[in-house]
Amino acid sequence: MGKPAAFLDRDGVINHDLGYIHDFKNFKVKQGVIRGLRFLLKKKYLIFIVTNQSGIARGFFTEQNYKNLTKKIIIFFKKKGVKFNKISYCPFHPNGKIKKYRKKTNLRKPGNKMIEDIKKRWRIDLKRSFMIGDRKSDSSAAKKSKLYFEYPKKNFYTQIKKIDRFLT
């Protein structure tokens, strides 16, 4: 038997979606996120972020900008007692301005390749796992991977506690 897992979109779930964030000064954590993530860790959940980052393909920021921001996010959360098991991202978009990233791929949500790749590498109890995302593409990816799905509520911690009760 595997562990329960939380699959979380980043922008709009973990932080406020302020549009193509690539600088830590614009990374604003949503209400209840730190407390909710700590709760998940206490309950032995694996925590995964699965995020589309079309800003790379669109030329709004570079892949290196994204990686630098992600390092800062990891450090920020580590200082708060939170560790992510994996952060997966898709830099591609079919209408991307940057040729290298202009392609259609199942990695990009509503495709579910990011989730499926994680499921192959980790022992996950799907019946006790879930996804939270703020877009229909997140919902579609979760459904394809047979994950319980919810859109984000006002308070992440309150939402996580209810989901945990529902799935156990």
Residue, then its C-alpha position, 0 to 999 in steps of 0.5 A: m500500500g502506498k501513501p496518500a498524495a496531494f497534487l497541487d497546482r501552483d498559481g491560484v492554489i499555493n499562491h495568488d495568481l498574479g499572472y506569469i509570476h517569475d520573480f519571488k517578490n510577486f509570489k504571495v502565499k494564499q491564506g492557510v497554505i503553510r498551515g495546510l501543507r504542515f497538516l498534510l505532512k503530519k498526516k504523512y501525505l506526499i506533496f506534489i506541485v504540478t504546474n503549467q508554465s506557458g510563460i516560458a513558451r510565450g517568452f515572458f520569462t526564461e526557463q532559468n527564471y522559472k528554476n530560480l524562482t522555484k529554488k526560492i520557493i523551496i527555500f521559503f517553504k523549507k524555512k516554514g517546515v514544509k518540503f515538497n516531494k516533487i515540483s513538476y512543470c510544463p514549459f510548453h505551449p502549442n502557440g508559444k513564441i519561443k520555438k524550442y517550447r512551441k509544441k503540443t504535449n500531454l505533459r501540459k494540463p489538461g494532459n496528465k503526464m506530469i501526474e502519471d510520471i509521478k505515480k510511476r516513481w512513487r508508491i501512492d494510495l490513489k483512494r486517499s489522494f487528491m488534486i486541487g487546481d484553479r482551472k478546468s484543465d487541472s480538473s481534466a488532468a485529475k480525472k484522467s489520473k483518477l484523482y479526487f479533485e476540488y477547486p481552491k476554497k478561500n482557506f487552504y487549511t480548512q479545505i485540506k482538513k475537509i478533504d482528508r476527513f472525506l478520503t479517510 
